[in-house]
Amino acid sequence: MSKRQLTVKVPGKLMIAGEFAVLEPYQKLAVMAVNRYVYATIADSENYKLSLENYGLHDIAWTYQTGTVNIQSDDERFSFVKDAIHLTCTYLEEQNTTITPFHLLTRSELDDASGVKYGLGSSAAIVTSVVSAILRFVAPRYATKEIIFRLAALSHVCTQGNGSGADIAASTYGGFRQYSSFQADWLLNTYRNASTISEVVDMEWKYYQSENIRVPDFLNVCVGWTGTAASTKNLVQQIRLLKVNDLDAYEHFLQSSKQAVRLFLEGMNRENLDMLINGVRKNRQALARVGEKANTPIETSMLTKLCDVAEQLGGAGKPSGAGGGDCGIAFMYSKDQVENLFHSWKEVGIKPLTLQPSLEGEHVVINE
């Protein structure tokens, strides 16, 4: 009997508008899948094995027995993968599906070859790739986008303890998405009180909303790297503290973010570039203001340069994600403006990245 093998390809992400605010119920965010990818290859094997190619971890033995995954390694870099395997295999067992040994290998191209992290959602994309690969290999009838998203989102929250899940949505569905978070606290409490994983997957996630945004033909998205990685966790904690220390300022931020995201989304839907760019500018202002109130440098000096150059050339720029480093994004009116922007970015020490929207989410690229 020939050995089966399957490889899935999963895009990374960039947050476009609505950062921080999305952690609150019913707040909207725009997120974009990008054309850098994580690959997960799964194949029949005599024994359970795991390989994380980017970390030089190869053929690590592991076992699975009725809801328990044991990896023969203390390396913490297996934590996201371990939870994703556990939840996916347990879910499949709940569907009366037999799990037989397989070798799972992941490879990421989201970070720079030198190991520099750009903030493209590496852990989320890896989790999504693991869930997708196992479902599509073991029981493809369950490999719907929604089940992949829900298992990956639950797994990521179980490992990390927080997060909006927008990065999982981008990696699963691809393209541009309008997104409202399921609320991590709600999902964790629901999971702890549920009798099965299937119960959580099948129920209504009352805060969650996600839908595709059509990408206008005229859209010129530019991404620049500031040269410094950011700690999303620390920045989120500082902004959330503002809710306790200065509720009025926090509520004002939520309202400002809501208005900015609404402008951006309407601009996308109406193919109105003026409205879209105005939304980006207003979101930048809202993020800068809440950062000042929380005494947290969301917009670093390099991000300020990135955004200012974009505005001086007639477009709009803002931090992507939590800020504090990582990438910034800009939207420009024309290809000529894009060329001028990249040239000007280089002059002030910003590295333009060749990132564009990835319209496909997770999908199979090899099936043998």
N, C-alpha and C positions, 0 to 999 in steps of 0.2 A: 504494500500500500504506500503510495507516494506521500511525502510530507507536505502538508498544506502551509502556506505562508501568505500573510496579508500585511500591507503597509497603509497607514492613514497619514494624511497631511493636514495640519491644523495651523491656522494663521495666528499671529500675535495681534496686539491691539494698541491703539492710542485713544485716550480720552479726548473728546473734542470740546464739550461744553457741559457744565453742570457738576463739576467735581466738588467733593465734600457735601454739597447739598443733597446729593443722591442717597446719602446715608440716612436721610430722614424719609418717613412715609410719604409716598405719592409725589415726591420730587422727581422731575425728569432729567435725564442725562442723554447726551449724544455721544456714541462711541463708534470707532471705526476699526475694522479689521485691516491689518497691514500685510504686505506681501513679503514678510519673512515668516518662517515656518518652523514648527516642531513636527518631527516624524516619529511614529511609533510602529515598529515592526513586530508582529506576533506570529509564532510558528509552532507547530506540533513539536513536542519534545518528550523524551523519556522521563525527565524530571522537571520540576518547576525551576526556572532560572530567570534572573533579572540582569539587565545591562543598562547602565546610564553612560552612554558613550562620551558625553562632554566632561564627565568627572573621572574618566578612566576606570570606571567600575564595571567589570565584565564577569558574566557567568556566575553571579551571586546566587547561591541556592536559597530557596524559600519553600514554605509549605502552606497549604490551605486546607483547613479542616473545619467544616461546618461553622462558618462565620468568623474564623480566626486565621489571620495571616501572620506567619513568623518568618522574618528575613534573617538569614545568617550573617548579619552585619549590624554594628552599632552606629553606622554612619547616618547622621541626621538628615542627610540629603535624600534619603529614601522615604522620608516621612509623608510627603505628598503622594508619592506613588503607592506606598503601602495602604493608605486610607482609600485611595481610588480603587485599588484592586479589591480590598475588603468589601467596600460597599457594592461594587459592580458584581462580584462573584456571589455575594450573599443575595442580592436582588435576583440574580439568575436562578439560584437555588430555590428561592421562593416561588419561582415560576416553574418549578420541577424540571429544571435544566441541569444536566450532568456536566460538571466541570472536569475536564481531563488536563493533564500537565501541558504547559506551554512555556516557551521562552519569549519574554517581552523585552524589547530593546527600544530605548528612546534616544533621539538625537535632536539637538536644538540649534537653529541658526539665528535665534533672536538676539543673542549678544554678539559683540564684536569678536573676531577671531582671537584677539589678545585676552579675552575674558571680560572686557568692559561691558557693564550692563547699561542698556539704553532705556530701560523701563517699559518694555513692550509686553509685559504680562507673562513672563516665562513660566512661573509656577502654574498659572491658570491654563496656559496652553498645554503644558505637559499633562496636567490632570485630565483635561478634555481629551487629549490624544490617547491616554491609557483607557479611559472609559469607552471611547469610540472603538478602539482596536479590539477590546475584549468583547463588547457587544456584537460588533460586526463579524468577528471570528467565531465566537461560540454560538450565538443565537441571533442572526441578523434580523429576524422579525421584530426584535425589540430595539433595534438601532434606529429609532426615530430621532429627529432633532430634539424634540421636547424631552424625551427620556434621557438622551445623552446630556442635555443641558442640566436637567434636574439632578441627576446622579453626580455630575461633575461639580455643580454648585454646592450640593450638600457635602460632598467630599472635601472641597476646598475650604468651606466654612468649618467643618469638623477639625481640619488640620490647623487652620490659621486662627479660628475663633472669631473672625470678623470679616468684613469686606462686603461690597455691594453686589458682586456677581456679574457686573457689566463686562468684565474681561472674559468671563466664561461665555457670556452671550455672544460676544464678538467672535471668539474662537469657534463656537459651535455653528453660528448662522452665517458669519461673514458679512461683508458690506458695511453700510452705515446702519446703525440701529438707534431708535428712540427707546429708552429703557427706564423703568422704575424698579427699584430694588425690592426683593422679597423680605428684606430686613433680617439681618443675620441672627439677632436675638430671637426673633419669632421662629426662624427655621431651626435653630439649635434646640429651643424648648419643645417644638413640635416633634423633632426627631427623638429626643429623650423620653417623651411621653408616648410615643407610638409603639405598637407591638411588632411592626415589621417595617422594613425599608419601603416595600411596595405601597404600604399605606401612605407614607409621606409623598412618594412620587405621584400617586394617583389623586391626592386631594387637591382642593383649590388652594393656591398660594395667594392669599388675599391681597397682598400689597404689590405683587409682581405683575409687571406689564412690559412687553417687549414686542416691537414691530419694526419691520424693515422701512428704511427711508430710501426712496429712489434718488440716485446720484445724478445731478444735472450734468449734461455734457460739458458745460463751461467751467466746471469746478477745477480750480488749481490749488491743490493742497501741498504745502511745503513743510518739511520737518527739519528741524535743526537740533544738533546735539551740543549741549553747553559744556561738555567736558567733565562734568561732575555728576556722580550718581547721587540719588536722593533716598532718604529713608521714609517711605510712605507711612509706615506705622507711627513713627514719632510725630510726623506732621499732622496726621489725622487726630492723634491724641490731643495735641495742642489746640486744634480748632474746636474739637468737641468740648474741651475745657471752657471755652468761651460761653458755651450754653449755660454753664454753671456760674461763671464769673460776671458775665455781662449779657443777660438774656436778650435785652433790647437790640444790642449790636448783632447778636446771632440771628434773631428773627429778621432784622433788616437785611442781613446777608442772604437769607433764604428767599426773601421776596425779590431781591435784586437778581439773584441767580435764576429764579423762576422766570422773570421777565426777559432776561438775556437768552435763556435757552428757548423760550417761546419765539423770540425774534429769529434766532438761528434756524429753528425747525420750520417756521413759516417761510423763511427765505429759501430753504431747500425745497419745500413742497411747491412754492410758487415760482421757483427758478428766478428769484429776485436777489441778485448778488448784493445790491445795496443793503437790503434788509439783513441778509446773512452776515455780511461783514460788520454791520452795526451791532448785531447780536454778539459776535466775537469780541468786539471792543468793550461792550458793556459787561461781558463775563470777565474779561481781564480786569476791569475796574472793580468789580465785585470781589474777585479773589484777592486783589492787592489790598483792598480796604479791610477785608476780614483778616488778612495776614497781619496788617498793622495793629488791628484791635487785639489780636491774640498774641502779639509780639512774636510772630513766627514768620520767617522769611520765605513765603511762598514764591515771591518773585525775586530771585537773586539778581545780583548785578549783571550776570551774563544773560539771564532771561529778560531783564529789562532791555539790554542791548538788542537781543533777538526781536523783541516786540516793537521797540522804537523804530528800528530799521524798516520793518514791514510797514508801519504806519507812515513813515516818511516817504515811502515809495508808493503810497496810495492804498495799501491793503490793510490787513489787521493781523496781529499776532497775539498769542497768549501762552502761558504755561500749559502743558498737557499733563493731566494727572494731578498728583499732589503738589507739584512744583518743588521748590527747594533744590533744583538741579534737574537732571535727566533731560528730556526733550521739551522743546517748544514747538508750536505749530503756527503756520501763517496761511492766510487765504488771500490770493492776489487776483486782480482783474484779468491779466493777460500773461501769455507765455513770455513776452519781453520783460514784464515786471518780475517774473520768476527768475529769469537769468540775472537781472540786476540785483535781485534779493540775494541769490546764492553768492554772487561776487562780493556784495557788501557784507554778508555774514562772515565770509572767510577773512575779510579785512579786520573784523573785530574779534576773531577767534572762535566763531561758531562754525561747527562742521555740518554742512548740508548732508542729509541722508537721502538715499534713493528709495524712499518709501512711498508707496501708493496704496490706494484701497485694494484689498483683496475681496473680490465680490463673492468668492466661494468660501464657505466655512469648512468645517471638518469634512473630509471625503476620502474615499479609497483611491490610492494611486497604483497599487500593485495587489493583485489577487490571484494567487497561483494554487 
